[in-house]
Amino acid sequence: MIETILTPTALWKNFILADEVSATVIQERKRGNVVLSKLYIDGRSVGKEKVKIYAELVRNVKNKTAPAIILLEDFAINKDKKLVKSLLSNGYSVLTVDLFGSNEGKERFTIYPDQISYANFEEAKDKLYTVESHAQQTCWFEWCAVLRYALKYLKGLPFISKVGALGFSKVATALWQVAGTDANLDCVSVALNSGWLGYKGIFKFGGMVEPQFSDQMYKFIAGIDSQSYALQVKCPTLMLS
């Protein structure tokens, strides 16, 4: 018997975003007009603790206001400094957000309370495309929540005019989720992610037998995978595939 399968609407209907989102700047460096701020943004409450979102904001202080890009790179890629410089030179502020949490060798990272330790990529990487218990108890739910808090923080800054997002490959699934659940995102671009991750390796015209999905996979497809959010996206969207 199939367990309860949540759609995006059911999954997020009771999610409450804080009225105000604060952050603590832990380091700041200025080179000419460019300022790099390393900070921890307060995320959602989990019991008596909060998720501490590590992010880096780069901006040109010569611009009194500027649009910002939330930059989300793939799991295996280090921060692309050339891309950040390119966005900066085109008039954008850039916020890179760490979703992946604790990882050996990283000095700073997003801190997830022990209660949701499954949000750490090292713990989640072998079960990204299934939902074992409940879609709300997955790394994807937590990563989307992190991005929604980061988005609200940026929107509250006086020198930020609009906020878009750019993401690559599998991790861009979290951007589809944000774009489908948060009207504050002004535009989104995803590269190499058009959904259907649950169907990886299954080809419609390949003569294969109709796939028999497990309950865990059905829950992933219905509540997590990108195409389930696409119809709810209202902002301008660019897919690069």
Contacts in CASP RR format, 6 or more apart in sequence:
PFRMAT RR
TARGET T0000
AUTHOR 0000-0000-0000
METHOD contacts of the structure
MODEL  1
MIETILTPTALWKNFILADEVSATVIQERKRGNVVLSKLYIDGRSVGKEK
VKIYAELVRNVKNKTAPAIILLEDFAINKDKKLVKSLLSNGYSVLTVDLF
GSNEGKERFTIYPDQISYANFEEAKDKLYTVESHAQQTCWFEWCAVLRYA
LKYLKGLPFISKVGALGFSKVATALWQVAGTDANLDCVSVALNSGWLGYK
GIFKFGGMVEPQFSDQMYKFIAGIDSQSYALQVKCPTLMLS
2 215 0 8 1.000
2 218 0 8 1.000
3 215 0 8 1.000
3 219 0 8 1.000
5 215 0 8 1.000
5 218 0 8 1.000
5 219 0 8 1.000
5 222 0 8 1.000
5 223 0 8 1.000
6 134 0 8 1.000
6 135 0 8 1.000
6 136 0 8 1.000
6 219 0 8 1.000
6 222 0 8 1.000
6 223 0 8 1.000
7 222 0 8 1.000
7 223 0 8 1.000
7 228 0 8 1.000
8 177 0 8 1.000
8 180 0 8 1.000
8 181 0 8 1.000
8 223 0 8 1.000
8 228 0 8 1.000
8 229 0 8 1.000
8 232 0 8 1.000
9 232 0 8 1.000
11 135 0 8 1.000
11 136 0 8 1.000
11 141 0 8 1.000
11 223 0 8 1.000
12 181 0 8 1.000
15 145 0 8 1.000
15 181 0 8 1.000
17 44 0 8 1.000
17 148 0 8 1.000
17 149 0 8 1.000
17 152 0 8 1.000
18 42 0 8 1.000
18 43 0 8 1.000
18 44 0 8 1.000
18 149 0 8 1.000
18 152 0 8 1.000
21 41 0 8 1.000
21 42 0 8 1.000
21 43 0 8 1.000
21 149 0 8 1.000
21 152 0 8 1.000
21 153 0 8 1.000
21 156 0 8 1.000
22 41 0 8 1.000
22 42 0 8 1.000
22 153 0 8 1.000
23 39 0 8 1.000
23 40 0 8 1.000
23 41 0 8 1.000
23 42 0 8 1.000
23 55 0 8 1.000
23 153 0 8 1.000
24 39 0 8 1.000
24 40 0 8 1.000
25 37 0 8 1.000
25 38 0 8 1.000
25 39 0 8 1.000
26 38 0 8 1.000
26 39 0 8 1.000
26 40 0 8 1.000
26 108 0 8 1.000
27 37 0 8 1.000
27 38 0 8 1.000
28 35 0 8 1.000
28 36 0 8 1.000
28 37 0 8 1.000
28 38 0 8 1.000
29 35 0 8 1.000
29 36 0 8 1.000
30 36 0 8 1.000
30 61 0 8 1.000
33 60 0 8 1.000
33 61 0 8 1.000
33 62 0 8 1.000
34 58 0 8 1.000
34 59 0 8 1.000
34 60 0 8 1.000
34 61 0 8 1.000
34 88 0 8 1.000
35 58 0 8 1.000
35 59 0 8 1.000
35 60 0 8 1.000
35 61 0 8 1.000
36 56 0 8 1.000
36 57 0 8 1.000
36 58 0 8 1.000
37 56 0 8 1.000
37 57 0 8 1.000
37 58 0 8 1.000
37 59 0 8 1.000
38 54 0 8 1.000
38 55 0 8 1.000
38 56 0 8 1.000
38 108 0 8 1.000
39 54 0 8 1.000
39 55 0 8 1.000
39 56 0 8 1.000
39 57 0 8 1.000
40 52 0 8 1.000
40 53 0 8 1.000
40 54 0 8 1.000
40 55 0 8 1.000
40 111 0 8 1.000
41 52 0 8 1.000
41 53 0 8 1.000
41 55 0 8 1.000
41 149 0 8 1.000
41 150 0 8 1.000
41 153 0 8 1.000
42 50 0 8 1.000
42 51 0 8 1.000
42 52 0 8 1.000
42 53 0 8 1.000
42 149 0 8 1.000
43 50 0 8 1.000
43 51 0 8 1.000
43 52 0 8 1.000
43 53 0 8 1.000
43 145 0 8 1.000
43 146 0 8 1.000
43 149 0 8 1.000
44 50 0 8 1.000
44 51 0 8 1.000
44 145 0 8 1.000
44 149 0 8 1.000
46 112 0 8 1.000
46 113 0 8 1.000
46 115 0 8 1.000
46 116 0 8 1.000
47 113 0 8 1.000
47 115 0 8 1.000
49 113 0 8 1.000
49 115 0 8 1.000
50 113 0 8 1.000
51 110 0 8 1.000
51 111 0 8 1.000
51 112 0 8 1.000
51 113 0 8 1.000
51 116 0 8 1.000
51 119 0 8 1.000
51 142 0 8 1.000
51 145 0 8 1.000
51 146 0 8 1.000
51 149 0 8 1.000
52 110 0 8 1.000
52 111 0 8 1.000
53 97 0 8 1.000
53 98 0 8 1.000
53 110 0 8 1.000
53 146 0 8 1.000
53 149 0 8 1.000
53 150 0 8 1.000
54 97 0 8 1.000
54 98 0 8 1.000
54 101 0 8 1.000
54 108 0 8 1.000
54 109 0 8 1.000
54 110 0 8 1.000
54 111 0 8 1.000
55 95 0 8 1.000
55 96 0 8 1.000
55 97 0 8 1.000
55 98 0 8 1.000
55 150 0 8 1.000
56 95 0 8 1.000
56 96 0 8 1.000
57 93 0 8 1.000
57 94 0 8 1.000
57 95 0 8 1.000
58 84 0 8 1.000
58 88 0 8 1.000
58 93 0 8 1.000
58 94 0 8 1.000
58 95 0 8 1.000
59 66 0 8 1.000
59 68 0 8 1.000
59 88 0 8 1.000
59 93 0 8 1.000
59 94 0 8 1.000
59 159 0 8 1.000
60 66 0 8 1.000
60 88 0 8 1.000
60 91 0 8 1.000
60 93 0 8 1.000
63 91 0 8 1.000
63 93 0 8 1.000
63 159 0 8 1.000
64 159 0 8 1.000
65 158 0 8 1.000
65 159 0 8 1.000
65 160 0 8 1.000
65 161 0 8 1.000
66 91 0 8 1.000
66 92 0 8 1.000
66 93 0 8 1.000
66 159 0 8 1.000
66 160 0 8 1.000
66 161 0 8 1.000
67 91 0 8 1.000
67 92 0 8 1.000
67 93 0 8 1.000
67 160 0 8 1.000
67 161 0 8 1.000
67 162 0 8 1.000
67 163 0 8 1.000
67 164 0 8 1.000
67 186 0 8 1.000
68 92 0 8 1.000
68 93 0 8 1.000
68 94 0 8 1.000
68 95 0 8 1.000
68 154 0 8 1.000
68 157 0 8 1.000
68 160 0 8 1.000
68 161 0 8 1.000
68 162 0 8 1.000
68 163 0 8 1.000
68 164 0 8 1.000
69 87 0 8 1.000
69 92 0 8 1.000
69 93 0 8 1.000
69 94 0 8 1.000
69 95 0 8 1.000
69 163 0 8 1.000
69 164 0 8 1.000
69 165 0 8 1.000
69 166 0 8 1.000
70 95 0 8 1.000
70 97 0 8 1.000
70 147 0 8 1.000
70 150 0 8 1.000
70 151 0 8 1.000
70 154 0 8 1.000
70 163 0 8 1.000
70 164 0 8 1.000
70 165 0 8 1.000
70 166 0 8 1.000
71 83 0 8 1.000
71 84 0 8 1.000
71 87 0 8 1.000
71 94 0 8 1.000
71 95 0 8 1.000
71 96 0 8 1.000
71 97 0 8 1.000
71 165 0 8 1.000
71 166 0 8 1.000
71 167 0 8 1.000
72 96 0 8 1.000
72 97 0 8 1.000
72 99 0 8 1.000
72 147 0 8 1.000
72 165 0 8 1.000
72 166 0 8 1.000
72 167 0 8 1.000
72 168 0 8 1.000
72 171 0 8 1.000
72 172 0 8 1.000
72 174 0 8 1.000
72 175 0 8 1.000
73 79 0 8 1.000
73 80 0 8 1.000
73 96 0 8 1.000
73 167 0 8 1.000
73 168 0 8 1.000
73 171 0 8 1.000
74 168 0 8 1.000
74 169 0 8 1.000
74 170 0 8 1.000
74 171 0 8 1.000
75 100 0 8 1.000
75 121 0 8 1.000
75 125 0 8 1.000
75 169 0 8 1.000
75 170 0 8 1.000
75 171 0 8 1.000
77 168 0 8 1.000
79 96 0 8 1.000
84 94 0 8 1.000
84 96 0 8 1.000
87 94 0 8 1.000
88 94 0 8 1.000
93 159 0 8 1.000
93 160 0 8 1.000
95 150 0 8 1.000
95 154 0 8 1.000
97 110 0 8 1.000
97 146 0 8 1.000
97 147 0 8 1.000
97 150 0 8 1.000
98 108 0 8 1.000
98 109 0 8 1.000
98 110 0 8 1.000
99 110 0 8 1.000
99 121 0 8 1.000
99 143 0 8 1.000
99 146 0 8 1.000
99 147 0 8 1.000
99 171 0 8 1.000
99 174 0 8 1.000
100 109 0 8 1.000
100 110 0 8 1.000
100 120 0 8 1.000
100 121 0 8 1.000
100 122 0 8 1.000
101 109 0 8 1.000
101 110 0 8 1.000
101 111 0 8 1.000
101 112 0 8 1.000
101 119 0 8 1.000
101 120 0 8 1.000
101 121 0 8 1.000
101 122 0 8 1.000
102 109 0 8 1.000
102 111 0 8 1.000
102 112 0 8 1.000
102 120 0 8 1.000
102 122 0 8 1.000
103 109 0 8 1.000
103 120 0 8 1.000
103 121 0 8 1.000
103 122 0 8 1.000
110 146 0 8 1.000
112 119 0 8 1.000
112 120 0 8 1.000
112 142 0 8 1.000
116 137 0 8 1.000
116 142 0 8 1.000
117 123 0 8 1.000
118 124 0 8 1.000
118 137 0 8 1.000
118 138 0 8 1.000
118 139 0 8 1.000
118 142 0 8 1.000
119 139 0 8 1.000
119 142 0 8 1.000
119 143 0 8 1.000
120 139 0 8 1.000
121 139 0 8 1.000
123 139 0 8 1.000
124 138 0 8 1.000
124 139 0 8 1.000
128 139 0 8 1.000
128 140 0 8 1.000
128 170 0 8 1.000
129 197 0 8 1.000
129 198 0 8 1.000
129 200 0 8 1.000
129 217 0 8 1.000
129 220 0 8 1.000
130 214 0 8 1.000
130 216 0 8 1.000
130 217 0 8 1.000
130 219 0 8 1.000
130 220 0 8 1.000
131 138 0 8 1.000
131 216 0 8 1.000
131 219 0 8 1.000
131 220 0 8 1.000
131 223 0 8 1.000
131 224 0 8 1.000
132 216 0 8 1.000
134 219 0 8 1.000
135 141 0 8 1.000
135 219 0 8 1.000
135 220 0 8 1.000
135 222 0 8 1.000
135 223 0 8 1.000
135 224 0 8 1.000
138 224 0 8 1.000
140 173 0 8 1.000
140 174 0 8 1.000
140 177 0 8 1.000
140 224 0 8 1.000
141 224 0 8 1.000
143 171 0 8 1.000
143 174 0 8 1.000
144 174 0 8 1.000
144 177 0 8 1.000
144 178 0 8 1.000
144 181 0 8 1.000
147 165 0 8 1.000
147 174 0 8 1.000
147 175 0 8 1.000
147 177 0 8 1.000
147 178 0 8 1.000
148 178 0 8 1.000
148 181 0 8 1.000
148 182 0 8 1.000
151 163 0 8 1.000
151 165 0 8 1.000
151 178 0 8 1.000
151 182 0 8 1.000
151 184 0 8 1.000
151 185 0 8 1.000
152 184 0 8 1.000
154 160 0 8 1.000
154 163 0 8 1.000
155 163 0 8 1.000
155 184 0 8 1.000
162 186 0 8 1.000
162 187 0 8 1.000
163 184 0 8 1.000
163 185 0 8 1.000
163 186 0 8 1.000
164 185 0 8 1.000
164 186 0 8 1.000
164 187 0 8 1.000
164 188 0 8 1.000
164 235 0 8 1.000
165 175 0 8 1.000
165 178 0 8 1.000
165 179 0 8 1.000
165 185 0 8 1.000
165 187 0 8 1.000
165 188 0 8 1.000
165 189 0 8 1.000
166 188 0 8 1.000
166 189 0 8 1.000
166 190 0 8 1.000
166 191 0 8 1.000
167 175 0 8 1.000
167 189 0 8 1.000
167 190 0 8 1.000
167 191 0 8 1.000
167 193 0 8 1.000
168 190 0 8 1.000
168 191 0 8 1.000
168 192 0 8 1.000
168 193 0 8 1.000
169 191 0 8 1.000
169 192 0 8 1.000
169 193 0 8 1.000
170 193 0 8 1.000
170 197 0 8 1.000
172 190 0 8 1.000
172 191 0 8 1.000
172 192 0 8 1.000
172 193 0 8 1.000
172 226 0 8 1.000
173 193 0 8 1.000
173 195 0 8 1.000
173 197 0 8 1.000
173 224 0 8 1.000
173 225 0 8 1.000
173 226 0 8 1.000
175 188 0 8 1.000
175 190 0 8 1.000
176 188 0 8 1.000
176 190 0 8 1.000
176 193 0 8 1.000
176 195 0 8 1.000
176 226 0 8 1.000
176 229 0 8 1.000
176 230 0 8 1.000
176 233 0 8 1.000
177 224 0 8 1.000
177 226 0 8 1.000
177 229 0 8 1.000
178 185 0 8 1.000
178 188 0 8 1.000
179 185 0 8 1.000
179 188 0 8 1.000
179 229 0 8 1.000
179 233 0 8 1.000
179 235 0 8 1.000
179 237 0 8 1.000
180 229 0 8 1.000
180 230 0 8 1.000
180 232 0 8 1.000
180 233 0 8 1.000
180 234 0 8 1.000
181 229 0 8 1.000
181 232 0 8 1.000
183 234 0 8 1.000
183 235 0 8 1.000
185 235 0 8 1.000
186 235 0 8 1.000
186 236 0 8 1.000
187 235 0 8 1.000
187 236 0 8 1.000
187 237 0 8 1.000
187 238 0 8 1.000
188 233 0 8 1.000
188 235 0 8 1.000
188 236 0 8 1.000
188 237 0 8 1.000
188 238 0 8 1.000
189 237 0 8 1.000
189 238 0 8 1.000
189 239 0 8 1.000
189 240 0 8 1.000
190 226 0 8 1.000
190 237 0 8 1.000
190 238 0 8 1.000
190 239 0 8 1.000
190 240 0 8 1.000
191 239 0 8 1.000
191 240 0 8 1.000
191 241 0 8 1.000
192 240 0 8 1.000
192 241 0 8 1.000
193 226 0 8 1.000
193 239 0 8 1.000
194 226 0 8 1.000
194 227 0 8 1.000
194 239 0 8 1.000
194 241 0 8 1.000
195 225 0 8 1.000
195 226 0 8 1.000
195 227 0 8 1.000
195 230 0 8 1.000
196 225 0 8 1.000
196 226 0 8 1.000
196 227 0 8 1.000
197 220 0 8 1.000
197 225 0 8 1.000
197 226 0 8 1.000
198 217 0 8 1.000
198 220 0 8 1.000
198 221 0 8 1.000
198 225 0 8 1.000
199 211 0 8 1.000
199 221 0 8 1.000
202 208 0 8 1.000
202 211 0 8 1.000
213 221 0 8 1.000
221 228 0 8 1.000
222 228 0 8 1.000
END
